[in-house]
Amino acid sequence: MVHAALSPTAHLFSRFDHPLQADGSDTSQEVGLMAFIGQAAFSFAGFFSGQLMRFLLNLVIARMLGPDALGMYALALAFLQVTEIVAVMGLDAAMLRYVGKARGIAERPAVLIASGLKGGMLFSLGLAALLYSASEPLGRMFGGDELLGVVIAAYALALPFTVMISLGGHAMQAVGHVEEKVLTGQVLFPLCLVVVTVLFGLSGNPAGALLFPMPLAAVTISVWTAVRVVRITGVGPRAVIAASFHRGMYRYAVPLMFVGFLGMLGHWLDIILLGAFCTAADVGSYQPAVRSAGLLRSFLLAFSGVAAPMFATLYSQNKGAEVAALYGGTTRLLVAAVLPAWALLSVMPKEVMTLFGAPFVASAPLLVMLAAGVLVQAVSGLGDTMLQMSGHARFVALNSAGALLCQMVLGLLLIPQYGVAGAAAGVVGAYVLAAVLRSIELKRVIGTAGLTQQLWKPVAALLPSVLLVIALHPFVAGFGAVGGLGVGAVVLCSCYALILALTGFFRDATAGGLAQQFFMSKNA
């Protein structure tokens, strides 16, 4: 699963680049720093809650409906999200840029938002009709189950509403209300999906639990989003209908659509190839492993959202040494945060897979393999943000294309013979290739690859922590899957944090310290 080159959170904190009082004067450094940290904490909490909700949704479908249904859900969601990234047309990022530049100009932001919403909604209607008409042949081609075609058709009906949720959230973020975007897309939508799925599952309607939650949740949350957009931006249905297409914004958006499409296709390529060569049940047995390993990526996306405006501001001021130091320090924090989560997945994979049910325990080796690949992606992926913010987005696009091609070749070669193991190997190979390319490019751009000897403290703290959990594993296994994971996590994280504290890690690398460095450099 190779991710989109452009981080969806790249502009989260642009509203704090120049903090102002109500009278237009600069605020103090302390106020800006507190606002930054508060917004970062809210974004972290919202993003992680969204990831956990989606993890819970997979768990609910797996336990209530089984591997076949989970495979059909994953395939239908793959087609929906690949189509959605095209329907959005890059207008999410384009609105952030153009509305942000137009803030303070009377009525201009509302005109741009209305233009973006109109284009996205019209294009989504056409693509929804196309996906709906192709649902039956897609169902036969990927998995061969008639029900899969019906599920794809149901998800196609949800497409215009999911596009509204995405574009509406970015519109509110563009005018300085990122909390509304986080609440809508990362909390309410996945929560609604989980609740509706559980209700249909408990009612004894397994087909309904697969077909109806996505369109019902999408309609419900899109209405909520539309109401919030009207209240916050002043853009209502009449303004959207009457809006014209802003040529400059659309010219900026279309190339981003292609980059986003490559990333989203790479994200779902393993699932799509599995569906083409194997069965829906095979896809279902693979999905819990890849979803569990994907939790590690949450750390990368959260850190990149905070770091992006820092990189952009310092680089625009030609502070190369500060950029390299900030990148190295942020990478160090990211590595320290992700290592214990990776270790838990790798040391206790059977317990993790048991959460999804007995049929999925056999996928434990896949989880270990995929977790290693996603760790490589998480540790090196901040380089994409650095390259984008330093004006080298072409490298990111080339990396995405190269990784996508690598994953496709490996998948076509390995999946027909090795099934789910071949799909996992393709993902790992693509991540390793992308990481190597990033390191080479970063060395050229900022003079460092980010992974230095300063990472010895997190690694040194992890090793004895992992050995302790391995030694206690026979005892921990007696608590069952949930209890064992809980005890293992507490032991691992406690030992890890204690050793980090003893080595002085928290004294010389803290998020607050990095943020303070950022604000001091801006005001120097």
C-alpha positions as CSV (number, residue, x, y, z in Angstrom):
1,M,0.0,0.0,0.0
2,V,1.9,3.0,-1.3
3,H,0.4,6.2,0.0
4,A,-0.5,9.4,-1.7
5,A,2.4,11.7,-2.3
6,L,0.7,14.7,-0.9
7,S,-0.1,14.5,2.8
8,P,-3.8,15.2,3.5
9,T,-2.7,17.1,6.6
10,A,0.1,19.1,5.0
11,H,-1.7,22.5,5.6
12,L,-3.3,21.8,9.0
13,F,-1.5,24.5,10.9
14,S,-1.0,27.2,8.2
15,R,-3.4,29.4,10.3
16,F,-0.6,29.7,12.8
17,D,2.1,30.9,10.5
18,H,1.3,34.5,11.4
19,P,-0.8,34.6,14.6
20,L,-2.6,38.0,15.0
21,Q,-4.6,39.8,17.6
22,A,-8.1,41.0,16.8
23,D,-6.6,44.4,16.1
24,G,-4.1,42.9,13.6
25,S,-1.0,43.1,15.8
26,D,1.3,40.2,16.4
27,T,0.7,38.0,19.4
28,S,3.4,37.0,21.7
29,Q,5.6,34.0,21.0
30,E,4.0,32.2,23.9
31,V,0.5,32.6,22.6
32,G,1.5,31.3,19.2
33,L,3.3,28.3,20.7
34,M,0.3,27.4,22.9
35,A,-2.1,27.7,20.0
36,F,0.2,25.5,17.9
37,I,0.5,22.8,20.6
38,G,-3.2,22.9,21.3
39,Q,-4.1,22.5,17.6
40,A,-1.5,19.8,17.2
41,A,-2.9,17.9,20.2
42,F,-6.5,18.1,18.8
43,S,-5.3,17.0,15.4
44,F,-3.4,14.0,16.9
45,A,-6.4,13.0,19.0
46,G,-8.9,13.3,16.1
47,F,-6.7,11.5,13.6
48,F,-5.9,8.6,15.9
49,S,-9.5,8.2,16.9
50,G,-10.4,8.0,13.2
51,Q,-7.8,5.3,12.6
52,L,-9.0,3.4,15.6
53,M,-12.6,3.6,14.5
54,R,-11.7,2.2,11.1
55,F,-9.8,-0.5,12.8
56,L,-12.8,-1.3,14.9
57,L,-15.1,-1.3,11.8
58,N,-12.9,-4.0,10.2
59,L,-12.9,-5.9,13.5
60,V,-16.7,-5.7,13.7
61,I,-17.2,-6.9,10.1
62,A,-14.7,-9.7,10.6
63,R,-16.3,-11.0,13.8
64,M,-19.9,-10.6,12.8
65,L,-19.8,-11.5,9.1
66,G,-16.6,-13.5,8.5
67,P,-13.7,-13.4,5.9
68,D,-15.9,-13.4,2.8
69,A,-17.8,-10.3,3.8
70,L,-14.7,-8.5,5.0
71,G,-13.0,-9.2,1.7
72,M,-16.0,-7.8,-0.2
73,Y,-16.0,-4.7,2.1
74,A,-12.3,-4.2,1.4
75,L,-12.7,-4.5,-2.4
76,A,-15.8,-2.2,-2.6
77,L,-14.0,0.3,-0.4
78,A,-11.0,0.2,-2.7
79,F,-13.0,1.0,-5.7
80,L,-14.9,3.8,-3.8
81,Q,-11.8,5.5,-2.6
82,V,-9.9,5.3,-5.8
83,T,-12.9,6.8,-7.6
84,E,-13.3,9.4,-4.8
85,I,-9.8,10.7,-5.2
86,V,-10.5,11.4,-8.9
87,A,-13.8,12.9,-8.1
88,V,-12.3,15.4,-5.6
89,M,-10.0,16.4,-8.5
90,G,-7.3,17.8,-6.2
91,L,-9.7,20.6,-5.1
92,D,-9.2,19.8,-1.5
93,A,-5.6,21.0,-1.5
94,A,-6.4,23.7,-4.1
95,M,-9.1,25.3,-1.8
96,L,-6.6,25.3,1.1
97,R,-4.1,27.2,-1.0
98,Y,-6.4,29.7,-2.8
99,V,-8.8,30.4,0.0
100,G,-5.9,30.8,2.4
101,K,-4.4,33.4,0.1
102,A,-7.7,35.2,-0.3
103,R,-8.6,35.5,3.4
104,G,-9.2,39.1,4.3
105,I,-10.6,39.9,0.8
106,A,-14.3,40.5,1.0
107,E,-16.4,37.6,-0.4
108,R,-13.4,36.1,-2.2
109,P,-13.1,33.0,0.0
110,A,-16.8,32.2,-0.3
111,V,-16.6,32.4,-4.1
112,L,-13.6,30.0,-4.2
113,I,-15.3,27.6,-1.8
114,A,-18.5,27.6,-3.8
115,S,-16.5,27.0,-7.0
116,G,-14.6,24.0,-5.5
117,L,-17.7,22.4,-4.1
118,K,-19.6,22.8,-7.4
119,G,-16.9,21.2,-9.5
120,G,-16.4,18.3,-7.1
121,M,-20.1,17.5,-6.7
122,L,-20.8,17.6,-10.4
123,F,-17.8,15.4,-11.3
124,S,-18.7,13.0,-8.4
125,L,-22.2,12.5,-9.9
126,G,-20.8,11.4,-13.2
127,L,-18.2,9.1,-11.7
128,A,-20.8,7.6,-9.3
129,A,-23.0,6.7,-12.3
130,L,-19.9,5.2,-14.1
131,L,-19.0,3.1,-11.0
132,Y,-22.6,2.0,-10.5
133,S,-22.9,0.8,-14.2
134,A,-19.6,-1.0,-13.9
135,S,-20.4,-2.7,-10.5
136,E,-21.7,-6.0,-11.9
137,P,-18.7,-6.7,-14.2
138,L,-16.3,-5.6,-11.4
139,G,-18.0,-8.0,-9.0
140,R,-17.4,-10.9,-11.5
141,M,-13.9,-9.9,-12.2
142,F,-12.7,-9.4,-8.6
143,G,-13.8,-12.3,-6.4
144,G,-16.5,-13.6,-8.7
145,D,-19.3,-13.1,-6.2
146,E,-22.6,-11.6,-7.3
147,L,-23.0,-10.0,-3.9
148,L,-19.8,-8.1,-4.4
149,G,-21.2,-6.3,-7.4
150,V,-24.2,-5.3,-5.4
151,V,-22.0,-3.9,-2.6
152,I,-19.9,-1.9,-5.2
153,A,-23.2,-0.5,-6.5
154,A,-24.3,0.5,-3.0
155,Y,-20.9,2.2,-2.4
156,A,-21.2,4.0,-5.7
157,L,-24.4,5.6,-4.5
158,A,-22.4,7.0,-1.5
159,L,-19.7,8.6,-3.7
160,P,-21.2,12.1,-4.1
161,F,-21.8,12.3,-0.3
162,T,-18.3,11.2,0.6
163,V,-16.9,13.8,-1.8
164,M,-19.1,16.4,0.0
165,I,-17.6,15.3,3.4
166,S,-14.1,15.6,2.0
167,L,-14.5,19.0,0.2
168,G,-16.7,20.4,3.0
169,G,-14.1,19.6,5.6
170,H,-11.3,21.2,3.6
171,A,-13.5,24.3,3.0
172,M,-13.9,24.7,6.8
173,Q,-10.2,24.1,7.3
174,A,-9.4,26.7,4.7
175,V,-11.1,29.4,6.7
176,G,-9.4,28.4,9.9
177,H,-11.6,25.7,11.4
178,V,-9.5,22.6,11.1
179,E,-11.3,21.2,14.2
180,E,-14.5,20.9,12.1
181,K,-12.7,18.9,9.5
182,V,-11.2,16.6,12.0
183,L,-14.5,16.1,13.8
184,T,-16.4,15.4,10.6
185,G,-14.0,13.2,8.7
186,Q,-12.0,11.5,11.5
187,V,-14.6,11.1,14.2
188,L,-18.3,11.3,13.1
189,F,-18.1,9.5,9.8
190,P,-16.2,6.4,10.9
191,L,-18.2,6.3,14.2
192,C,-21.5,6.4,12.2
193,L,-20.2,3.5,10.0
194,V,-19.4,1.4,13.1
195,V,-22.7,2.1,14.7
196,V,-24.8,1.3,11.6
197,T,-22.9,-1.8,10.9
198,V,-23.3,-3.1,14.4
199,L,-27.1,-2.4,14.3
200,F,-27.6,-4.2,11.1
201,G,-25.4,-7.1,12.3
202,L,-27.3,-7.5,15.5
203,S,-30.6,-7.4,13.6
204,G,-29.7,-10.7,11.9
205,N,-29.2,-9.1,8.5
206,P,-25.7,-9.8,7.4
207,A,-26.2,-8.6,3.8
208,G,-27.7,-5.4,5.1
209,A,-24.7,-4.9,7.4
210,L,-22.5,-5.0,4.3
211,L,-24.7,-3.0,1.9
212,F,-26.3,-0.2,3.9
213,P,-23.8,1.3,6.4
214,M,-21.7,3.2,3.8
215,P,-24.5,5.0,2.0
216,L,-26.5,5.7,5.1
217,A,-23.4,7.0,7.0
218,A,-22.3,9.1,4.0
219,V,-25.7,10.7,3.6
220,T,-26.0,11.5,7.3
221,I,-22.6,13.0,7.7
222,S,-22.7,14.9,4.4
223,V,-25.8,16.6,5.6
224,W,-24.1,17.5,8.8
225,T,-21.1,18.7,6.8
226,A,-23.2,20.9,4.6
227,V,-24.9,22.5,7.5
228,R,-21.6,23.3,9.2
229,V,-20.2,24.7,5.9
230,V,-23.1,27.1,5.6
231,R,-22.7,28.3,9.2
232,I,-18.9,28.7,9.1
233,T,-18.2,29.8,5.5
234,G,-21.6,31.3,4.5
235,V,-21.7,29.1,1.4
236,G,-25.1,27.6,0.8
237,P,-26.7,25.5,-2.0
238,R,-27.7,28.6,-4.0
239,A,-24.1,30.0,-4.0
240,V,-22.8,26.6,-5.1
241,I,-25.3,26.3,-7.9
242,A,-24.6,29.8,-9.1
243,A,-20.8,29.5,-8.8
244,S,-18.4,29.6,-11.8
245,F,-15.3,27.5,-12.2
246,H,-12.2,29.3,-11.0
247,R,-9.7,28.5,-13.8
248,G,-6.6,29.2,-11.7
249,M,-7.7,27.0,-8.9
250,Y,-8.7,24.2,-11.2
251,R,-5.4,24.4,-13.1
252,Y,-3.6,24.0,-9.8
253,A,-5.8,21.2,-8.7
254,V,-5.7,18.8,-11.7
255,P,-2.0,17.8,-11.4
256,L,-2.6,17.1,-7.7
257,M,-5.5,14.8,-8.7
258,F,-3.1,12.6,-10.7
259,V,-0.5,12.5,-7.9
260,G,-3.3,11.6,-5.4
261,F,-4.7,9.0,-7.8
262,L,-1.2,7.3,-8.0
263,G,-1.0,7.3,-4.2
264,M,-4.5,6.0,-3.6
265,L,-4.1,3.3,-6.3
266,G,-0.9,2.2,-4.6
267,H,-2.7,2.2,-1.3
268,W,-5.2,-0.3,-2.5
269,L,-3.2,-2.1,-5.2
270,D,-2.5,-5.2,-3.0
271,I,-6.2,-5.6,-2.3
272,I,-7.2,-5.1,-5.9
273,L,-4.6,-7.6,-7.2
274,L,-5.6,-10.1,-4.6
275,G,-9.2,-9.8,-5.7
276,A,-8.2,-10.3,-9.3
277,F,-6.2,-13.5,-8.7
278,C,-7.7,-14.9,-5.5
279,T,-11.1,-15.0,-3.8
280,A,-12.9,-12.5,-1.6
281,A,-12.1,-14.8,1.4
282,D,-8.4,-14.4,0.7
283,V,-8.8,-10.7,0.6
284,G,-10.7,-10.9,3.9
285,S,-8.0,-12.9,5.5
286,Y,-5.4,-10.4,4.4
287,Q,-7.3,-7.2,5.4
288,P,-7.0,-7.5,9.2
289,A,-3.2,-7.9,8.9
290,V,-2.7,-4.9,6.6
291,R,-5.2,-2.8,8.6
292,S,-3.4,-3.6,11.8
293,A,0.0,-2.8,10.4
294,G,-1.4,0.4,8.9
295,L,-2.0,1.7,12.4
296,L,1.8,2.4,12.4
297,R,1.3,4.9,9.6
298,S,-0.9,7.0,11.8
299,F,2.2,8.2,13.6
300,L,3.7,9.4,10.3
301,L,0.6,11.2,9.1
302,A,0.1,12.9,12.5
303,F,3.8,14.1,12.7
304,S,3.8,15.2,9.0
305,G,0.8,17.4,9.7
306,V,2.6,19.2,12.4
307,A,6.0,19.4,10.7
308,A,4.9,20.6,7.2
309,P,4.4,24.3,8.0
310,M,7.6,24.3,10.1
311,F,9.6,22.9,7.1
312,A,8.0,25.3,4.6
313,T,8.6,28.4,6.8
314,L,12.2,27.7,7.6
315,Y,13.0,26.7,4.0
316,S,11.5,29.9,2.7
317,Q,13.8,31.8,5.0
318,N,16.8,29.9,3.5
319,K,17.7,28.5,7.0
320,G,19.2,25.2,5.7
321,A,20.9,24.3,8.9
322,E,17.7,24.8,10.9
323,V,15.7,22.7,8.4
324,A,18.2,19.8,8.6
325,A,18.2,20.0,12.4
326,L,14.4,20.2,12.6
327,Y,14.0,17.3,10.2
328,G,16.5,15.1,12.2
329,G,14.8,16.0,15.5
330,T,11.3,15.3,14.2
331,T,12.4,12.0,12.7
332,R,13.9,11.1,16.0
333,L,10.7,11.8,17.8
334,L,8.7,9.8,15.2
335,V,11.0,6.8,15.5
336,A,10.7,6.9,19.3
337,A,6.9,7.0,19.0
338,V,6.4,4.3,16.4
339,L,9.0,1.7,17.6
340,P,7.0,0.3,20.6
341,A,3.8,0.0,18.5
342,W,5.7,-1.9,15.9
343,A,7.3,-4.2,18.5
344,L,4.0,-5.0,20.0
345,L,2.5,-6.1,16.6
346,S,5.6,-8.1,15.8
347,V,6.0,-9.8,19.2
348,M,2.3,-10.6,19.7
349,P,0.9,-11.0,16.2
350,K,-1.3,-14.0,17.1
351,E,-3.0,-12.1,19.9
352,V,-3.7,-9.2,17.5
353,M,-5.2,-11.5,14.8
354,T,-7.3,-13.3,17.4
355,L,-9.1,-10.1,18.0
356,F,-10.7,-10.6,14.6
357,G,-11.7,-14.2,15.2
358,A,-10.2,-17.7,14.9
359,P,-10.3,-17.8,11.0
360,F,-7.7,-14.9,11.0
361,V,-5.1,-16.3,13.3
362,A,-3.3,-17.9,10.4
363,S,-2.6,-14.4,9.0
364,A,-0.2,-13.6,12.0
365,P,3.0,-14.1,9.8
366,L,1.5,-11.6,7.3
367,L,1.2,-9.1,10.1
368,V,4.8,-9.4,11.1
369,M,5.9,-9.0,7.4
370,L,3.6,-6.0,6.8
371,A,4.5,-4.3,10.1
372,A,8.2,-4.4,9.1
373,G,7.3,-2.8,5.8
374,V,5.1,-0.1,7.3
375,L,7.8,0.6,9.9
376,V,10.2,1.4,7.0
377,Q,7.5,3.7,5.5
378,A,6.7,5.4,8.8
379,V,10.4,6.1,9.6
380,S,11.3,7.4,6.2
381,G,8.0,8.9,5.1
382,L,8.6,12.2,6.7
383,G,11.0,12.8,3.9
384,D,8.1,13.2,1.5
385,T,6.8,16.1,3.6
386,M,10.3,17.6,3.6
387,L,10.7,17.3,-0.1
388,Q,7.2,18.8,-0.8
389,M,7.7,21.8,1.5
390,S,11.2,22.5,0.1
391,G,9.9,22.8,-3.4
392,H,10.9,19.3,-4.7
393,A,7.4,17.7,-5.1
394,R,8.5,16.2,-8.4
395,F,10.7,13.8,-6.4
396,V,7.7,12.7,-4.4
397,A,5.7,12.1,-7.5
398,L,8.5,10.1,-9.1
399,N,9.0,8.1,-5.9
400,S,5.2,7.3,-5.8
401,A,5.3,6.2,-9.5
402,G,8.4,4.1,-9.0
403,A,7.0,2.4,-5.8
404,L,3.6,1.8,-7.5
405,L,5.3,0.2,-10.5
406,C,7.5,-1.9,-8.2
407,Q,4.5,-3.1,-6.2
408,M,2.5,-3.9,-9.4
409,V,5.3,-6.0,-10.9
410,L,6.0,-7.9,-7.6
411,G,2.2,-8.4,-7.1
412,L,1.7,-9.7,-10.7
413,L,4.7,-12.1,-10.3
414,L,4.1,-13.3,-6.7
415,I,0.4,-13.2,-6.0
416,P,-0.6,-15.9,-8.5
417,Q,1.9,-18.3,-6.9
418,Y,2.0,-17.2,-3.3
419,G,-1.4,-15.6,-2.7
420,V,-1.6,-13.3,0.3
421,A,2.1,-13.7,1.1
422,G,2.9,-12.5,-2.4
423,A,0.8,-9.4,-1.8
424,A,2.6,-8.6,1.4
425,A,5.9,-9.1,-0.2
426,G,4.9,-6.6,-2.9
427,V,4.0,-4.0,-0.3
428,V,7.3,-4.4,1.6
429,G,9.3,-4.2,-1.6
430,A,7.6,-1.0,-2.6
431,Y,8.2,0.6,0.8
432,V,11.8,-0.3,0.8
433,L,12.4,1.1,-2.7
434,A,10.6,4.4,-1.8
435,A,12.6,4.7,1.4
436,V,15.9,4.3,-0.5
437,L,14.9,6.9,-3.1
438,R,13.9,9.3,-0.3
439,S,17.2,8.9,1.5
440,I,19.2,9.7,-1.7
441,E,17.1,12.7,-2.5
442,L,17.2,14.1,1.0
443,K,20.9,13.8,1.1
444,R,21.0,15.9,-2.1
445,V,18.4,18.5,-1.0
446,I,19.2,19.1,2.7
447,G,22.4,17.2,3.2
448,T,21.1,14.5,5.5
449,A,19.0,11.4,5.2
450,G,17.5,11.9,8.7
451,L,18.5,8.5,10.1
452,T,21.6,9.3,12.1
453,Q,23.4,7.8,15.1
454,Q,21.2,10.0,17.3
455,L,18.5,7.3,17.0
456,W,20.5,4.9,19.2
457,K,18.5,5.9,22.3
458,P,15.1,4.7,21.1
459,V,16.7,1.5,19.6
460,A,18.6,0.8,22.8
461,A,15.5,1.3,24.9
462,L,13.5,-1.0,22.6
463,L,15.7,-4.1,22.7
464,P,15.5,-4.9,26.5
465,S,11.8,-3.9,26.5
466,V,11.1,-6.5,23.7
467,L,13.1,-9.1,25.4
468,L,11.2,-8.6,28.6
469,V,7.8,-9.0,26.8
470,I,9.1,-12.2,25.1
471,A,10.2,-13.6,28.4
472,L,6.8,-12.8,30.0
473,H,4.8,-14.0,27.0
474,P,3.9,-17.5,28.4
475,F,2.5,-15.7,31.5
476,V,0.8,-13.0,29.5
477,A,-0.9,-15.5,27.2
478,G,-3.0,-16.7,30.1
479,F,-4.9,-13.4,30.0
480,G,-6.4,-14.1,26.6
481,A,-6.0,-11.9,23.4
482,V,-7.3,-8.6,24.8
483,G,-5.8,-9.0,28.3
484,G,-2.5,-10.3,26.9
485,L,-2.2,-7.4,24.5
486,G,-3.0,-5.0,27.3
487,V,-0.5,-6.4,29.7
488,G,2.1,-6.7,27.0
489,A,1.6,-3.1,25.9
490,V,1.8,-1.8,29.5
491,V,5.0,-3.8,30.2
492,L,6.6,-2.8,26.9
493,C,5.8,0.9,27.0
494,S,6.7,1.3,30.7
495,C,10.1,-0.3,30.3
496,Y,10.7,1.6,27.1
497,A,9.8,4.9,28.6
498,L,11.8,4.3,31.7
499,I,15.0,3.5,29.7
500,L,14.4,6.6,27.5
501,A,14.1,8.7,30.6
502,L,17.3,7.3,32.0
503,T,19.2,8.0,28.8
504,G,18.0,11.6,28.9
505,F,15.9,11.3,25.7
506,F,13.0,13.5,27.0
507,R,15.4,16.3,28.0
508,D,16.8,16.9,24.5
509,A,14.0,15.9,22.1
510,T,10.5,17.0,22.9
511,A,7.7,18.2,20.7
512,G,7.4,21.4,22.7
513,G,11.1,22.0,22.2
514,L,10.8,21.6,18.4
515,A,7.8,23.9,18.3
516,Q,9.7,26.4,20.4
517,Q,12.6,26.2,18.0
518,F,10.2,26.9,15.1
519,F,8.6,30.0,16.7
520,M,12.0,31.4,17.8
521,S,13.4,31.0,14.3
522,K,10.4,32.7,12.8
523,N,10.7,35.7,15.0
524,A,14.5,36.0,14.9
